[in-house]
């Protein structure tokens, strides 16, 4: 459980969370004025509620409802921290690859181009893959099966909704070019899985 960790590990945990928050703030500041006509349908808010609620719930649930710890507690902690860092790096890479096409809200224009380079060669939503890896990493680092399940479900609900909204807008706006890309890159989040 998170609060049972020794002090150095707690510092590492909260340091990793701080890196994640600063990374997302830097993206938010960099791209804050790029939103044009929003087609978001509340998905930005859904992600914020799902991930923050998932993290808070994952942290507090073990205090209220004890559940079995993950095996090899210390190894699980470091794997979780690794997932957090991997997720932050993947999201930054995906956002930089999209460059001028990145937006904090779903917003697609007919003049936009489908980006097929960088991490977009393997999955259609690598930025969300990065965020989900980070969220799941937090659950693994907490080291409790209930926490891991709760935060994973919350992340999948928030990002699942966002992906549905975004893909519908991309298909409606970019038409055949996005359809061709979706056929060539069939996986949304995880190569070979989904």
C-alpha positions in Angstrom: 0.0 0.0 0.0 1.2 3.5 -0.9 1.4 4.9 2.7 3.2 1.9 3.9 6.2 2.7 1.7 9.5 3.9 3.2 10.2 7.6 2.9 12.6 7.3 -0.1 10.0 5.4 -2.1 7.3 7.9 -1.2 9.5 10.7 -2.5 10.1 8.8 -5.7 6.4 8.2 -6.1 5.4 11.8 -5.5 8.3 12.9 -7.7 7.0 10.7 -10.5 3.5 12.2 -10.1 5.1 15.7 -10.2 6.9 14.9 -13.4 3.6 13.8 -14.9 1.8 16.9 -13.8 4.5 19.3 -15.0 4.6 17.4 -18.3 0.9 17.9 -18.8 1.1 21.5 -17.7 3.8 22.1 -20.3 1.7 20.6 -23.0 -1.3 22.7 -21.8 0.7 25.9 -21.9 2.3 25.2 -25.2 -1.0 24.4 -27.0 -3.5 26.4 -25.0 -4.4 28.8 -27.8 -4.6 26.2 -30.6 -8.2 25.1 -30.1 -10.4 26.3 -32.9 -14.0 25.1 -33.3 -14.3 22.4 -30.6 -16.0 19.1 -31.4 -15.0 17.7 -28.0 -18.4 16.8 -26.6 -17.1 17.0 -23.1 -14.3 14.4 -23.6 -11.6 16.6 -22.2 -13.6 17.0 -19.0 -14.4 13.2 -18.9 -10.6 12.5 -19.1 -9.9 14.9 -16.3 -12.6 13.5 -14.0 -11.8 9.9 -14.8 -8.0 10.2 -14.2 -8.1 12.4 -11.2 -10.9 10.4 -9.7 -9.1 7.2 -10.5 -5.9 8.3 -8.9 -7.7 9.6 -5.7 -9.8 6.5 -5.5 -6.8 4.2 -6.0 -4.9 6.0 -3.3 -7.7 6.0 -0.7 -9.5 2.7 -1.5 -6.9 0.5 0.3 -7.6 2.5 3.5 -11.3 1.7 3.3 -11.4 -1.7 1.7 -8.2 -3.8 2.1 -7.3 -6.0 -0.9 -4.3 -8.2 -1.6 -1.1 -6.6 -2.5 0.6 -7.2 -5.8 3.3 -9.9 -5.6 6.9 -8.7 -5.1 5.9 -5.4 -3.7 9.2 -3.5 -4.2 9.6 -4.8 -7.8 6.0 -3.8 -8.5 6.7 -0.3 -7.2 9.6 0.2 -9.5 7.7 -1.3 -12.5 4.9 1.2 -11.7 7.4 4.1 -11.6 8.9 2.9 -14.9 5.4 2.9 -16.5 4.8 6.5 -15.3 8.0 7.7 -16.8 7.5 5.7 -20.0 4.0 7.1 -20.3 5.1 10.7 -19.9 7.9 10.3 -22.5 5.5 8.6 -25.0 2.9 11.3 -24.6 5.5 14.1 -25.1 6.8 12.2 -28.2 3.3 11.9 -29.6 2.4 15.5 -29.0 5.6 16.7 -30.6 5.0 14.5 -33.6 1.6 16.0 -34.1 3.0 19.5 -33.7 0.6 22.0 -35.2 -2.2 19.4 -35.4 -2.2 18.8 -31.7 -5.1 20.3 -29.7 -6.2 19.9 -26.1 -9.8 19.4 -27.3 -11.1 17.4 -30.2 -10.9 19.8 -33.0 -10.3 18.7 -36.6 -10.5 20.9 -39.7 -10.9 19.8 -43.4 -7.4 21.2 -44.1 -5.7 19.0 -41.5 -3.5 16.1 -42.6 -3.4 12.6 -41.1 -0.1 12.2 -39.3 1.4 8.7 -39.9 5.0 9.2 -38.6 6.6 8.6 -35.2 4.5 6.7 -32.8 1.5 7.1 -35.1 3.0 4.3 -37.3 2.1 1.8 -34.6 -1.1 3.1 -33.0 -3.6 5.7 -33.8 -3.7 7.4 -30.3 -0.2 7.1 -28.8 -0.7 10.2 -26.6 -3.6 8.3 -24.9 -1.4 5.2 -24.7 1.1 7.3 -22.8 -1.4 8.7 -20.5 -3.0 5.3 -19.8 0.5 3.8 -19.2 1.1 6.6 -16.6 -2.3 6.0 -14.9 -1.8 2.3 -14.8 1.8 2.8 -13.5 0.4 4.8 -10.6 -1.8 1.8 -9.8 1.0 -0.6 -10.0 3.3 1.6 -7.8 0.5 1.7 -5.2 0.8 -2.0 -5.1 -2.8 -3.1 -4.4 -5.0 -5.1 -6.8 -8.1 -3.1 -6.0 -6.2 0.2 -6.6 -4.8 -1.1 -9.9 -8.2 -2.3 -11.1 -9.9 1.0 -10.1 -7.4 3.3 -11.7 -7.2 1.2 -14.9 -11.0 1.1 -15.2 -11.3 4.9 -14.7 -8.6 5.6 -17.3 -10.2 3.2 -19.8 -13.6 4.9 -19.3 -12.2 8.4 -19.8 -10.0 7.7 -22.7 -12.4 5.2 -24.3 -15.0 8.0 -24.5 -12.4 10.4 -25.9 -11.3 7.9 -28.6 -14.9 7.3 -29.7 -15.5 11.0 -30.0 -12.2 11.8 -31.7 -12.5 8.9 -34.2 -16.0 9.9 -35.2 -14.9 13.5 -35.8 -11.8 12.4 -37.8 -13.9 10.1 -40.0 -16.5 12.8 -40.6 -14.0 15.5 -41.3 -11.0 13.8 -43.0 -13.0 11.0 -44.7 -11.1 8.6 -46.9 -7.6 9.7 -45.8 -8.4 8.8 -42.2 -10.1 5.6 -43.2 -7.0 4.5 -45.2 -4.8 5.3 -42.2 -7.1 3.4 -39.8 -6.9 0.3 -42.1 -3.1 0.6 -42.3 -2.8 1.2 -38.5 -5.6 -0.9 -37.0 -4.7 -0.6 -33.4 -5.9 2.3 -31.3 -3.8 2.0 -28.2 -1.7 -1.1 -28.0 0.0 -2.7 -31.1 -1.3 -6.2 -31.7 -4.1 -5.9 -29.0 -6.4 -2.9 -29.4 
